[in-house]
Amino acid sequence: MKVSRKVAHFRPRCPTWSLMNLTKSWNIEDTGSFDTLMIVSSTFTAIKSCVDRYRGDHRVRTFSCLDQFYCMSFAQLTGRESLRDIEACLRAIGPKLYHAGIKARVSRTTIAKANEQRDWKIYRDVAMILIDQARMLLYARQPLAMNLKRAVYALDSTVIDPCLSLFPWAQHRRRKSAVKMHTQLDLRGNIPAFIHVTGGQTHDVHFLDHVVFEAGAFYVMDKAYTDFQRLYHIHQQQAFFVIRAKSNLASSRQVSRPVDKSRGLRSDQTIRLTGQRSGVYYPEHLRRVHYVDTELNKRFFYLTNNFNLSAWTITRLYKLRWQVELFFKWIKQHLRIKAFYGTTPNAVKTQVWIAISVYALVAILKKELDLEASMYEILQVLGVMLFEKTPVKSLFANDIYNLSKSDIHNQLLLFDL
C-alpha cells in the first residue's frame, strides 16, 4: 500500500504532464513556456527516478520533491530574492500553479524545510542526467574551435562568499566563509560535465580525486592543480593534461625542438623532474612549452604529457581554459547562486544543483527549438513569460523578436533628439 500511494502521489493528474510521460508525439512548440522547459528533456521522469533512488518522498504528504524542484526552478528563472519573495509570487498566480504541475500549497516554511532536510543528492543526480543529455544528444557533434577529434575539458573552481556568522560550516579564513564550486567544463558546448560543491577550505587540487578521466581526452588546468602524483594518475589513465608550470619547478632539459618564434613561442623541450618528491611522483618525461604573450607582456610555461600536438596547439589549448571563467561569470550574473535561500550545507547544495539544472534545461531548450537567441535572452524572456500559454517558439519569431526601427516608424519617441 505504501508503494502504490507513493506512485499515485508522484504522478500528477494534470493532463499536460500525463501526456508528457505516456506519449512521444508531444509537440513542444504548442505548449507554454514552463511546460516546454520541463517537457523538452523529460524532467519529470528524471526527477521521479532520482527521488525513488533516495526515497525523497518517504512519508511526505503534500509538498513533494517535484514541487520543490519546480518552486526552486521558478526562483532561478525569475530571479527571486528570498523565500518570502517566492511565496508571494507563486501565490499570486493562483490556478496556474496546478496546470504547471505544482499541486501543493506554496509556503516559505515548507520550502525552507524541504531544502534543509531532503537529500541534495536527488537534485545532483537530476542535474547530471540533464547535463549528460545536453552533452551527448545536443553537443556531441559540435566541433571544438581547434577541430580536435578528442574531448577537451577545463577544470577550475569559483568561490561564493557568504556571511561567516550564517555559514560557520564553510569557514575559509579566520573572518571569512566561502563555498567552492569545482567544475569540469566541456569546451565543445560550454556545458559542465561534472561539478563538486565543497566548503572554501577545500583546495582545488582535491577535485582531481573526484574526476573520472576519459582515455584520449585533454584536461586543461591552471597551476593550482599542480600535484605530480595526481598528474601521473591522469597519465596512467591514458588521458592528457595541459597545466601551467610553477616558477620554482625543478627539472632538467633532455631534448629541445625548433619552434616558430614569430607566434610568441620561445622553446619546446622534453624535461625530467629533478625534485626530491616530484621526480618520484612523476618518473616519466614531460613536455614544457615556453610562450610569450606580447599583448600582456607575460611569459607562460606549460607542462603536458602529449608529445604529438604542435607547441602552438598546446598554447591555444590553454587559452581555451578561459571559457570556464566565462561560465562562472554567466551563472553568477544570471542565476541565483551568490545569495542562498538557506544556511545549511544541504540547502546550499540543493540550490546550486537546481541552478545547474536550469542552466542545462535552457541549453537543451535552445537546441531543441533551434532558437537563434542567446541563452541570456532566452532566460530573460522565460522569466517574464514563464506561466503564459504563448508557445516559446513564437516568442522568438523573426517578425516579433527581430523587430527593427523601420517597423515602428509611426511610434512616438520619448526623446526626439
C-alpha positions in Angstrom: 0.0 0.0 0.0 2.9 2.4 0.7 4.3 1.9 -2.7 1.1 2.4 -4.6 0.4 5.5 -2.5 3.8 6.9 -3.3 3.4 6.3 -7.1 -0.1 7.8 -7.1 1.1 10.9 -5.3 4.1 11.4 -7.5 2.2 11.1 -10.8 0.3 14.4 -11.3 -3.3 14.1 -12.5 -2.9 17.1 -14.8 -3.4 16.0 -18.5 -0.4 18.1 -19.6 2.1 16.1 -17.5 0.4 12.7 -18.1 0.7 13.2 -21.8 4.3 14.1 -21.4 5.1 10.7 -19.9 2.6 8.5 -21.8 3.3 9.6 -25.4 6.3 10.5 -27.5 4.3 12.5 -30.0 4.1 15.7 -28.0 4.5 18.9 -30.0 6.6 21.1 -27.7 6.1 24.1 -30.0 2.4 24.3 -29.0 3.0 24.4 -25.2 3.6 27.3 -22.8 7.0 28.3 -21.5 7.1 26.4 -18.2 5.6 23.3 -19.8 8.0 23.4 -22.7 11.0 23.8 -20.4 10.1 20.7 -18.4 8.8 18.6 -21.3 11.7 19.2 -23.6 14.0 16.9 -21.6 11.6 14.7 -19.8 12.4 16.4 -16.5 9.6 14.7 -14.7 10.9 11.2 -15.5 14.4 12.2 -14.4 13.2 13.6 -11.1 11.0 10.6 -10.4 13.8 8.1 -10.9 16.2 10.1 -8.6 13.5 10.6 -5.9 12.8 6.8 -5.9 16.6 6.1 -5.6 17.0 8.2 -2.4 13.4 7.8 -1.1 12.9 11.6 -1.2 9.1 11.4 -0.8 9.1 8.9 2.0 6.4 10.0 4.5 5.7 13.2 2.5 2.1 14.1 2.2 1.8 17.3 0.3 4.9 19.2 -0.8 6.8 16.6 -2.9 10.3 16.7 -4.3 8.8 17.6 -7.7 7.0 20.6 -6.2 10.3 21.6 -4.5 12.2 21.4 -7.8 9.5 23.4 -9.7 9.5 26.2 -7.0 13.2 26.5 -6.9 13.4 26.4 -10.7 10.9 29.3 -10.7 13.1 31.2 -8.3 16.1 30.7 -10.6 14.3 31.7 -13.8 12.6 34.8 -12.4 15.4 35.9 -10.0 13.6 35.8 -6.7 15.4 37.3 -3.8 14.1 35.3 -0.9 11.7 32.6 0.2 9.1 35.2 1.1 9.5 36.5 -2.5 9.0 33.0 -3.9 5.9 32.5 -1.8 4.3 35.8 -2.7 4.8 35.5 -6.4 3.6 31.9 -6.7 0.5 32.5 -4.6 -0.3 35.5 -6.8 -0.7 33.4 -9.9 -3.1 31.0 -8.2 -4.7 28.4 -10.5 -1.8 28.5 -13.0 0.3 26.5 -10.5 -1.9 23.4 -10.7 -1.6 23.3 -14.5 2.1 23.8 -14.3 2.5 20.7 -12.1 2.7 22.3 -8.6 0.0 20.6 -6.6 0.8 21.6 -3.1 0.2 25.0 -1.4 3.4 27.0 -1.5 4.7 28.2 1.8 8.1 29.7 2.6 8.5 27.5 5.7 7.6 24.4 3.7 10.3 25.3 1.0 12.8 26.0 3.7 12.2 22.7 5.5 12.4 20.8 2.2 15.7 22.5 1.3 17.1 21.7 4.7 16.0 18.1 5.1 15.7 16.5 1.7 18.8 14.9 0.3 20.7 17.2 -2.0 21.9 14.2 -4.0 18.5 13.9 -5.6 19.0 17.2 -7.4 22.6 16.4 -8.1 21.6 13.3 -10.0 18.9 15.2 -11.8 21.4 17.8 -12.9 23.8 15.1 -14.1 21.1 13.5 -16.2 20.3 16.8 -17.8 23.9 17.5 -18.3 24.5 14.2 -20.0 21.5 14.8 -22.3 22.8 18.2 -23.2 26.3 17.0 -23.9 25.6 13.7 -25.7 22.4 14.4 -27.6 22.9 18.1 -28.4 26.6 18.9 -28.4 28.3 15.7 -29.3 28.7 16.7 -32.9 29.6 20.3 -32.2 33.3 20.7 -33.1 35.8 22.5 -30.9 37.3 25.7 -32.1 40.5 23.9 -32.9 38.8 21.0 -34.7 40.2 18.4 -32.4 38.6 15.0 -32.5 39.1 14.4 -28.8 37.2 15.9 -25.9 38.7 18.9 -24.2 37.8 19.8 -20.6 38.7 22.8 -18.5 39.0 22.4 -14.7 38.6 25.3 -12.3 36.7 26.5 -9.3 34.8 29.6 -8.3 34.3 31.0 -4.8 31.0 32.2 -3.4 31.4 34.4 -0.3 28.5 34.0 2.2 28.4 35.5 5.7 30.5 33.7 8.2 28.0 34.0 11.1 25.3 32.3 9.0 27.6 29.7 7.3 30.1 28.6 10.0 30.4 25.2 8.4 32.0 26.9 5.3 34.7 28.8 7.2 37.5 29.6 4.8 39.7 32.0 6.8 39.5 33.5 10.3 36.8 36.0 9.5 35.6 34.8 6.2 33.5 31.9 4.9 33.3 30.6 1.3 31.5 27.9 -0.8 33.5 26.5 -3.7 32.0 25.1 -6.9 34.6 22.9 -8.6 33.7 22.4 -12.3 34.8 20.3 -15.2 33.6 22.2 -18.3 33.2 20.5 -21.7 34.6 23.1 -24.1 32.5 21.8 -27.0 29.3 23.4 -25.8 30.3 25.1 -22.5 28.3 22.5 -20.7 29.6 21.3 -17.3 30.4 17.6 -17.3 30.9 17.4 -13.6 30.5 19.7 -10.6 31.6 19.2 -6.9 30.4 21.6 -4.2 32.6 22.0 -1.1 33.5 24.4 1.6 36.1 27.1 0.9 38.7 25.3 2.9 39.0 22.5 0.3 41.9 23.0 -2.0 41.4 22.9 -5.8 43.8 20.0 -6.3 41.5 17.6 -4.3 38.9 18.0 -7.1 41.1 15.7 -9.2 40.3 12.8 -6.9 36.6 13.0 -7.9 37.1 13.3 -11.7 36.7 10.2 -13.9 39.3 10.7 -16.6 38.5 9.7 -20.2 41.2 8.0 -22.2 42.4 10.3 -25.0 40.7 13.4 -23.6 42.5 16.7 -22.7 42.3 18.3 -19.3 43.3 22.0 -19.1 44.2 23.4 -15.7 45.9 26.3 -14.1 48.9 26.0 -11.7 46.6 25.5 -8.6 46.2 21.8 -9.7 50.0 21.1 -9.7 50.3 17.8 -7.9 52.6 15.4 -9.8 51.2 12.3 -8.1 47.7 13.1 -9.3 49.0 14.2 -12.7 50.8 10.9 -13.1 47.4 9.2 -12.4 46.0 11.1 -15.3 48.8 9.9 -17.4 48.2 6.3 -16.3 44.6 6.7 -17.4 45.9 7.4 -20.9 44.5 10.9 -20.8 46.3 14.2 -21.5 46.8 17.3 -19.4 47.9 20.8 -20.1 48.8 22.8 -17.0 50.7 26.0 -16.3 54.0 25.3 -14.6 55.1 26.9 -11.4 58.2 29.2 -11.4 60.1 27.1 -8.9 59.8 23.8 -10.9 63.0 21.7 -10.5 63.7 20.0 -13.8 66.5 19.1 -16.3 66.2 19.5 -20.1 66.5 16.3 -22.1 65.5 17.3 -25.7 64.9 20.7 -27.5 62.7 21.1 -30.6 62.6 24.1 -33.0 59.6 26.5 -32.7 58.1 29.3 -34.7 59.2 32.4 -32.7 57.1 34.7 -34.8 54.0 33.4 -32.9 55.5 34.1 -29.5 56.9 30.6 -28.9 60.3 30.5 -27.3 61.0 26.8 -26.6 59.6 23.3 -26.8 61.5 20.9 -24.6 61.3 17.4 -23.2 62.2 17.6 -19.5 62.6 15.3 -16.5 61.6 16.3 -13.0 64.5 16.5 -10.6 62.8 17.5 -7.4 63.2 15.2 -4.3 59.5 14.3 -4.4 58.3 15.4 -7.8 60.8 13.1 -9.5 59.4 10.1 -7.6 55.7 11.1 -8.1 56.2 11.6 -11.8 59.0 9.4 -13.0 58.5 9.8 -16.8 59.3 12.6 -19.2 57.2 15.8 -19.5 56.9 18.4 -22.2 57.5 22.1 -21.4 56.4 24.8 -23.8 57.6 28.4 -23.3 55.3 31.1 -24.7 55.4 34.9 -24.5 52.2 36.9 -24.8 53.2 40.2 -26.4 49.9 41.8 -25.7 50.1 41.1 -21.9 53.9 41.2 -21.9 53.9 38.0 -19.8 55.7 34.7 -20.0 54.0 31.3 -19.7 55.4 27.8 -19.2 53.1 24.9 -20.0 53.5 21.3 -19.0 51.9 18.4 -20.8 52.2 14.7 -21.3 51.2 14.9 -25.0 54.2 14.9 -27.4 52.2 14.6 -30.7 50.4 18.0 -30.9 52.4 21.1 -32.0 53.7 23.6 -29.5 51.3 26.2 -30.9 48.3 23.9 -30.4 49.3 23.3 -26.8 49.4 27.1 -26.3 46.0 27.6 -27.9 44.5 24.8 -25.8 45.5 26.6 -22.6 43.9 29.8 -23.9 40.6 27.9 -24.2 40.6 27.5 -20.4 39.2 31.0 -20.2 35.8 29.6 -21.2 35.3 28.2 -17.7 35.9 31.7 -16.3 33.2 33.0 -18.6 30.9 30.2 -17.5 31.3 31.2 -13.9 30.7 34.8 -14.7 27.5 33.9 -16.6 25.9 31.8 -13.9 26.8 34.3 -11.2 25.2 37.1 -13.1 22.1 35.4 -14.3 21.3 32.6 -11.8 20.7 32.8 -8.1 23.9 31.2 -6.6 25.6 34.3 -5.0 22.8 34.5 -2.3 21.2 31.5 -0.8 17.7 30.7 0.4 19.1 28.5 3.3 22.1 28.4 5.5 22.7 24.6 5.9 25.1 22.6 3.7 22.1 20.6 2.3 20.2 23.8 1.4 23.2 25.4 -0.3 24.0 22.3 -2.4 20.3 21.9 -3.3 20.1 25.4 -4.6 23.4 25.1 -6.5 22.4 21.9 -8.2 18.9 23.1 -9.2 20.6 26.2 -10.7 22.8 24.0 -12.8 19.7 22.0 -13.8 18.1 25.2 -15.0 21.2 26.1 -17.0 21.1 22.7 -18.7 17.4 23.0 -19.3 17.8 26.3 -21.1 20.7 24.9 -23.1 18.5 21.9 -24.2 15.6 24.2 -25.0 17.8 26.4 -27.2 18.9 23.4 -29.2 15.6 21.5 -29.4 13.7 24.5 -30.7 16.6 25.8 -32.8 16.5 29.2 -31.3 18.9 31.9 -32.5 18.6 34.0 -29.3 21.4 33.7 -26.8 21.0 31.8 -23.5 20.8 35.1 -21.7 18.0 36.4 -23.9 16.1 33.1 -23.5 16.5 33.2 -19.8 15.2 36.7 -19.6 12.2 36.1 -21.8 11.3 32.9 -19.9 11.4 34.9 -16.6 8.7 37.2 -17.9 6.5 34.7 -19.9 7.0 31.7 -17.7 3.4 30.9 -17.0 1.9 32.2 -20.2 0.3 29.9 -22.7 2.2 31.5 -25.6 4.4 28.9 -27.4 8.1 29.5 -26.7 8.8 29.3 -30.5 6.6 32.2 -31.2 8.3 34.4 -28.5 11.4 34.3 -30.6 9.8 34.5 -34.1 11.6 36.7 -36.6 8.7 39.1 -37.1 8.5 39.8 -33.4 11.9 39.3 -31.9 13.9 40.9 -34.6 11.7 44.0 -34.8 13.6 46.8 -36.4 13.2 50.5 -36.1 11.8 50.8 -39.6 8.8 48.7 -38.5 7.9 51.2 -35.8 8.4 54.5 -37.6 5.0 55.6 -36.5 5.7 55.1 -32.9 6.2 58.3 -30.9 9.6 58.8 -29.4 10.1 59.7 -25.8 13.2 61.9 -26.6 13.1 63.3 -30.2 16.8 64.5 -30.5 
